[in-house]
Amino acid sequence: MRAVIFILIVAIIAIIAAVATGFLDISQTRQAKAPEVTATRNGVTAKGGQAPAFDVETGSVKVGSKPATVKVPQVVVEKPGQNQAAAAVNNAQ
């Protein structure tokens, strides 16, 4: 039960963030109308109402690639004897 509530909270926060950033635009295109309910001695009758209608526009995310030049570091592996000789020369200086 806690997991379901947590998922609902995260979904609501995501929708609020999408509307706040302009990624999601919701506008109502048709007003809601409540049904007409009448009560008589014979019972209750209801005549249909109208559900609201909404127009939802979402932003788009474009993913692509472009050519780029990237410098890659060069890795040099030396044998242990060469490292010790170079370190001795550097320490002597």
PyRosetta script that sets phi, psi and omega in degrees:
from pyrosetta import init, pose_from_sequence

init()
pose = pose_from_sequence("MRAVIFILIVAIIAIIAAVATGFLDISQTRQAKAPEVTATRNGVTAKGGQAPAFDVETGSVKVGSKPATVKVPQVVVEKPGQNQAAAAVNNAQ")
pose.set_psi(1, -39.4)
pose.set_omega(1, 179.3)
pose.set_phi(2, -64.9)
pose.set_psi(2, -36.2)
pose.set_omega(2, -179.6)
pose.set_phi(3, -65.1)
pose.set_psi(3, -39.6)
pose.set_omega(3, 179.7)
pose.set_phi(4, -65.4)
pose.set_psi(4, -44.0)
pose.set_omega(4, 178.6)
pose.set_phi(5, -63.7)
pose.set_psi(5, -41.3)
pose.set_omega(5, 178.6)
pose.set_phi(6, -62.4)
pose.set_psi(6, -43.1)
pose.set_omega(6, 179.4)
pose.set_phi(7, -63.9)
pose.set_psi(7, -40.6)
pose.set_omega(7, 177.8)
pose.set_phi(8, -63.9)
pose.set_psi(8, -41.3)
pose.set_omega(8, 178.9)
pose.set_phi(9, -63.2)
pose.set_psi(9, -44.1)
pose.set_omega(9, 179.5)
pose.set_phi(10, -64.0)
pose.set_psi(10, -40.0)
pose.set_omega(10, 179.2)
pose.set_phi(11, -64.3)
pose.set_psi(11, -42.7)
pose.set_omega(11, 179.5)
pose.set_phi(12, -64.7)
pose.set_psi(12, -41.5)
pose.set_omega(12, 178.5)
pose.set_phi(13, -64.3)
pose.set_psi(13, -38.9)
pose.set_omega(13, 178.8)
pose.set_phi(14, -64.6)
pose.set_psi(14, -41.3)
pose.set_omega(14, 178.5)
pose.set_phi(15, -65.7)
pose.set_psi(15, -42.5)
pose.set_omega(15, 178.1)
pose.set_phi(16, -62.1)
pose.set_psi(16, -42.3)
pose.set_omega(16, 179.1)
pose.set_phi(17, -65.1)
pose.set_psi(17, -39.6)
pose.set_omega(17, 179.8)
pose.set_phi(18, -65.3)
pose.set_psi(18, -40.0)
pose.set_omega(18, 178.7)
pose.set_phi(19, -70.2)
pose.set_psi(19, -40.4)
pose.set_omega(19, -177.7)
pose.set_phi(20, -66.4)
pose.set_psi(20, -34.2)
pose.set_omega(20, -178.7)
pose.set_phi(21, -86.6)
pose.set_psi(21, -6.4)
pose.set_omega(21, 179.6)
pose.set_phi(22, 88.1)
pose.set_psi(22, 3.2)
pose.set_omega(22, 178.7)
pose.set_phi(23, -71.9)
pose.set_psi(23, -25.9)
pose.set_omega(23, -178.6)
pose.set_phi(24, -127.9)
pose.set_psi(24, 126.7)
pose.set_omega(24, -179.9)
pose.set_phi(25, -122.7)
pose.set_psi(25, 118.3)
pose.set_omega(25, -179.5)
pose.set_phi(26, -116.0)
pose.set_psi(26, 124.6)
pose.set_omega(26, 177.1)
pose.set_phi(27, -132.1)
pose.set_psi(27, 139.7)
pose.set_omega(27, -178.3)
pose.set_phi(28, -84.7)
pose.set_psi(28, 128.2)
pose.set_omega(28, -178.2)
pose.set_phi(29, -104.6)
pose.set_psi(29, -19.1)
pose.set_omega(29, 179.4)
pose.set_phi(30, -141.0)
pose.set_psi(30, 130.9)
pose.set_omega(30, -179.5)
pose.set_phi(31, -72.0)
pose.set_psi(31, 153.3)
pose.set_omega(31, 175.3)
pose.set_phi(32, -83.5)
pose.set_psi(32, 149.8)
pose.set_omega(32, 178.6)
pose.set_phi(33, -133.5)
pose.set_psi(33, 125.0)
pose.set_omega(33, -179.3)
pose.set_phi(34, -72.2)
pose.set_psi(34, 149.1)
pose.set_omega(34, 177.6)
pose.set_phi(35, -69.5)
pose.set_psi(35, 152.3)
pose.set_omega(35, 177.7)
pose.set_phi(36, -89.1)
pose.set_psi(36, 120.7)
pose.set_omega(36, -178.1)
pose.set_phi(37, -114.7)
pose.set_psi(37, 128.2)
pose.set_omega(37, 176.7)
pose.set_phi(38, -125.7)
pose.set_psi(38, 142.3)
pose.set_omega(38, 179.0)
pose.set_phi(39, -116.5)
pose.set_psi(39, 131.2)
pose.set_omega(39, 177.0)
pose.set_phi(40, -128.4)
pose.set_psi(40, -178.1)
pose.set_omega(40, 177.2)
pose.set_phi(41, -65.4)
pose.set_psi(41, -28.0)
pose.set_omega(41, -177.3)
pose.set_phi(42, -82.5)
pose.set_psi(42, -14.0)
pose.set_omega(42, 179.6)
pose.set_phi(43, 144.5)
pose.set_psi(43, -165.0)
pose.set_omega(43, -177.7)
pose.set_phi(44, -109.9)
pose.set_psi(44, 133.9)
pose.set_omega(44, 175.5)
pose.set_phi(45, -122.6)
pose.set_psi(45, 147.0)
pose.set_omega(45, -179.9)
pose.set_phi(46, -133.4)
pose.set_psi(46, 136.1)
pose.set_omega(46, 174.4)
pose.set_phi(47, -107.9)
pose.set_psi(47, 136.6)
pose.set_omega(47, -171.6)
pose.set_phi(48, -52.9)
pose.set_psi(48, 148.9)
pose.set_omega(48, 175.5)
pose.set_phi(49, -102.1)
pose.set_psi(49, -153.4)
pose.set_omega(49, -178.0)
pose.set_phi(50, -139.9)
pose.set_psi(50, 130.0)
pose.set_omega(50, 177.4)
pose.set_phi(51, -79.8)
pose.set_psi(51, 147.8)
pose.set_omega(51, 177.9)
pose.set_phi(52, -72.3)
pose.set_psi(52, 157.2)
pose.set_omega(52, 176.1)
pose.set_phi(53, -122.0)
pose.set_psi(53, 144.4)
pose.set_omega(53, -177.7)
pose.set_phi(54, -128.9)
pose.set_psi(54, 148.4)
pose.set_omega(54, 174.0)
pose.set_phi(55, -111.7)
pose.set_psi(55, 120.4)
pose.set_omega(55, -176.9)
pose.set_phi(56, -114.6)
pose.set_psi(56, 124.6)
pose.set_omega(56, 176.5)
pose.set_phi(57, -118.2)
pose.set_psi(57, 131.3)
pose.set_omega(57, 179.3)
pose.set_phi(58, -113.1)
pose.set_psi(58, 154.1)
pose.set_omega(58, 176.0)
pose.set_phi(59, -75.0)
pose.set_psi(59, 175.5)
pose.set_omega(59, 179.2)
pose.set_phi(60, -126.5)
pose.set_psi(60, 151.4)
pose.set_omega(60, 177.4)
pose.set_phi(61, -118.4)
pose.set_psi(61, 123.9)
pose.set_omega(61, 179.9)
pose.set_phi(62, -105.7)
pose.set_psi(62, 128.3)
pose.set_omega(62, 178.8)
pose.set_phi(63, -116.5)
pose.set_psi(63, 130.3)
pose.set_omega(63, -179.1)
pose.set_phi(64, -152.9)
pose.set_psi(64, -172.1)
pose.set_omega(64, 177.8)
pose.set_phi(65, -139.7)
pose.set_psi(65, 159.3)
pose.set_omega(65, 177.0)
pose.set_phi(66, -145.3)
pose.set_psi(66, 152.3)
pose.set_omega(66, -179.6)
pose.set_phi(67, -70.0)
pose.set_psi(67, 141.5)
pose.set_omega(67, 179.5)
pose.set_phi(68, -147.3)
pose.set_psi(68, 150.7)
pose.set_omega(68, 176.4)
pose.set_phi(69, -103.0)
pose.set_psi(69, 124.4)
pose.set_omega(69, -177.9)
pose.set_phi(70, -123.6)
pose.set_psi(70, 129.2)
pose.set_omega(70, 176.4)
pose.set_phi(71, -80.8)
pose.set_psi(71, 129.0)
pose.set_omega(71, -179.2)
pose.set_phi(72, -108.0)
pose.set_psi(72, 130.7)
pose.set_omega(72, -179.9)
pose.set_phi(73, -66.8)
pose.set_psi(73, 147.6)
pose.set_omega(73, 180.0)
pose.set_phi(74, -97.6)
pose.set_psi(74, 131.8)
pose.set_omega(74, 179.6)
pose.set_phi(75, -107.8)
pose.set_psi(75, 123.6)
pose.set_omega(75, 179.4)
pose.set_phi(76, -113.5)
pose.set_psi(76, 126.0)
pose.set_omega(76, 179.0)
pose.set_phi(77, -105.8)
pose.set_psi(77, 124.1)
pose.set_omega(77, -179.8)
pose.set_phi(78, -113.9)
pose.set_psi(78, 153.8)
pose.set_omega(78, 178.5)
pose.set_phi(79, -71.0)
pose.set_psi(79, 153.4)
pose.set_omega(79, -177.2)
pose.set_phi(80, -56.5)
pose.set_psi(80, -35.7)
pose.set_omega(80, -179.5)
pose.set_phi(81, -65.0)
pose.set_psi(81, -37.8)
pose.set_omega(81, -179.6)
pose.set_phi(82, -69.9)
pose.set_psi(82, -35.8)
pose.set_omega(82, 178.7)
pose.set_phi(83, -65.7)
pose.set_psi(83, -42.3)
pose.set_omega(83, -177.7)
pose.set_phi(84, -68.9)
pose.set_psi(84, -37.4)
pose.set_omega(84, 179.1)
pose.set_phi(85, -68.1)
pose.set_psi(85, -40.4)
pose.set_omega(85, 179.4)
pose.set_phi(86, -67.5)
pose.set_psi(86, -38.1)
pose.set_omega(86, 179.5)
pose.set_phi(87, -67.4)
pose.set_psi(87, -37.0)
pose.set_omega(87, 180.0)
pose.set_phi(88, -66.8)
pose.set_psi(88, -38.4)
pose.set_omega(88, 179.2)
pose.set_phi(89, -67.1)
pose.set_psi(89, -42.1)
pose.set_omega(89, -179.0)
pose.set_phi(90, -68.5)
pose.set_psi(90, -35.9)
pose.set_omega(90, 178.6)
pose.set_phi(91, -71.3)
pose.set_psi(91, -30.1)
pose.set_omega(91, -178.8)
pose.set_phi(92, -72.3)
pose.set_psi(92, -26.5)
pose.set_omega(92, -177.6)
pose.set_phi(93, -80.1)
pose.dump_pdb("model.pdb")
